[in-house]
Each structure stands twice: as C-alpha cells, then as structure tokens.
Amino acid sequence: MKSTGNEDRTSRTMSARKGVGSWSILIVLLLLLVATGVVTYFGWTLANGTDVPTSGYAAMAFGVIISLAVGFGLMALLFYSSRKGYDEPPVLIAPEDDSAESRNAPETK
C-alpha cells in the first residue's frame, strides 16, 4: 500500500492541539479522579464493621427510584419534544388568503 504522507501531518496537528490549557485541564481531571479514589478507599476501609439500619436501605432505595424516575421522565420529554417538532427552529407561516396589498405594506410595531 502506498503511503500518502498524511501520517506526519496528522501527528503534528494532534500535538499542536494540545497546548498548555489542554494539559492543565487533563492534569486537573486526573487529580480529581485520584482524589475520588482515595476518598472512596478511606470511606470503604474506615466504615468496616458498621451496620446500615433498615431505614438507611429504605432511604437509598427511595433515592435510586426517584433518580431513575426523573431520568426516565426527562428522556421521555426529550423524545416527545423531538418527535412533535418542538425542537425545530421557528418558521413564519403566512396565511394563504393574504392579499397583495398586505404583503407590500410596511410592518408596524
């Protein structure tokens, strides 16, 4: 297969896109991921041997059910509005029986 020479240009373009801002965002996000892992580890190990009461499980189940209901409801509204055309840009619909005089008349505010 013949090489087109685009590989070198693509690699230069990809490295040029990663400026100081991109690297700083990447580092901050990775630090947040590590911090989340550390907090999760300490929370998991320090809570060893504690029992969760029945009311805790009920509250957790209630929160999960409400969160799922809100998510399903919002997705249903999203699909409904998309199917019914509510997401389309507005279009001016002129009446068909509009006379020529009214079309040429200046708009009043």
CYANA upper distance limits for C-alpha pairs under 8 A (distance plus 0.5 A):
  5 GLY  CA      9 ARG  CA      7.82
  6 ASN  CA     10 THR  CA      6.48
  7 GLU  CA     11 SER  CA      6.72
  8 ASP  CA     12 ARG  CA      6.77
  9 ARG  CA     13 THR  CA      6.68
 10 THR  CA     14 MET  CA      6.65
 11 SER  CA     15 SER  CA      6.71
 12 ARG  CA     16 ALA  CA      6.53
 13 THR  CA     17 ARG  CA      6.79
 14 MET  CA     18 LYS  CA      7.45
 18 LYS  CA     22 SER  CA      5.90
 18 LYS  CA     23 TRP  CA      7.03
 19 GLY  CA     23 TRP  CA      6.88
 20 VAL  CA     24 SER  CA      6.56
 21 GLY  CA     25 ILE  CA      6.69
 22 SER  CA     26 LEU  CA      6.66
 23 TRP  CA     27 ILE  CA      6.61
 24 SER  CA     28 VAL  CA      6.66
 25 ILE  CA     29 LEU  CA      6.65
 26 LEU  CA     30 LEU  CA      6.67
 27 ILE  CA     31 LEU  CA      6.61
 28 VAL  CA     32 LEU  CA      6.71
 29 LEU  CA     33 LEU  CA      6.74
 30 LEU  CA     34 VAL  CA      6.75
 31 LEU  CA     35 ALA  CA      6.58
 32 LEU  CA     36 THR  CA      6.59
 33 LEU  CA     37 GLY  CA      6.80
 34 VAL  CA     38 VAL  CA      6.76
 35 ALA  CA     39 VAL  CA      6.69
 36 THR  CA     40 THR  CA      6.54
 37 GLY  CA     41 TYR  CA      6.58
 38 VAL  CA     42 PHE  CA      6.73
 39 VAL  CA     43 GLY  CA      6.46
 40 THR  CA     44 TRP  CA      6.50
 41 TYR  CA     45 THR  CA      6.64
 42 PHE  CA     46 LEU  CA      6.21
 43 GLY  CA     47 ALA  CA      6.50
 44 TRP  CA     48 ASN  CA      7.19
 52 VAL  CA     56 GLY  CA      6.51
 52 VAL  CA     57 TYR  CA      7.60
 53 PRO  CA     57 TYR  CA      7.28
 54 THR  CA     58 ALA  CA      6.70
 55 SER  CA     59 ALA  CA      6.54
 56 GLY  CA     60 MET  CA      6.64
 57 TYR  CA     61 ALA  CA      6.60
 58 ALA  CA     62 PHE  CA      6.55
 59 ALA  CA     63 GLY  CA      6.62
 60 MET  CA     64 VAL  CA      6.71
 61 ALA  CA     65 ILE  CA      6.62
 62 PHE  CA     66 ILE  CA      6.64
 63 GLY  CA     67 SER  CA      6.52
 64 VAL  CA     68 LEU  CA      6.63
 65 ILE  CA     69 ALA  CA      6.61
 66 ILE  CA     70 VAL  CA      6.66
 67 SER  CA     71 GLY  CA      6.66
 68 LEU  CA     72 PHE  CA      6.50
 69 ALA  CA     73 GLY  CA      6.44
 70 VAL  CA     74 LEU  CA      6.59
 71 GLY  CA     75 MET  CA      6.69
 72 PHE  CA     76 ALA  CA      6.55
 73 GLY  CA     77 LEU  CA      6.71
 74 LEU  CA     78 LEU  CA      6.64
 75 MET  CA     79 PHE  CA      6.76
 76 ALA  CA     80 TYR  CA      6.49
 77 LEU  CA     81 SER  CA      6.49
 78 LEU  CA     82 SER  CA      6.68
 79 PHE  CA     83 ARG  CA      6.58
 80 TYR  CA     84 LYS  CA      6.61
 81 SER  CA     85 GLY  CA      6.63
 81 SER  CA     86 TYR  CA      5.53
 81 SER  CA     87 ASP  CA      6.83
 82 SER  CA     86 TYR  CA      6.57
 82 SER  CA     87 ASP  CA      6.09
 94 ALA  CA     98 ASP  CA      8.01
 98 ASP  CA    102 SER  CA      7.24
 98 ASP  CA    103 ARG  CA      7.68
 99 SER  CA    103 ARG  CA      7.15
100 ALA  CA    104 ASN  CA      6.97
101 GLU  CA    105 ALA  CA      6.72
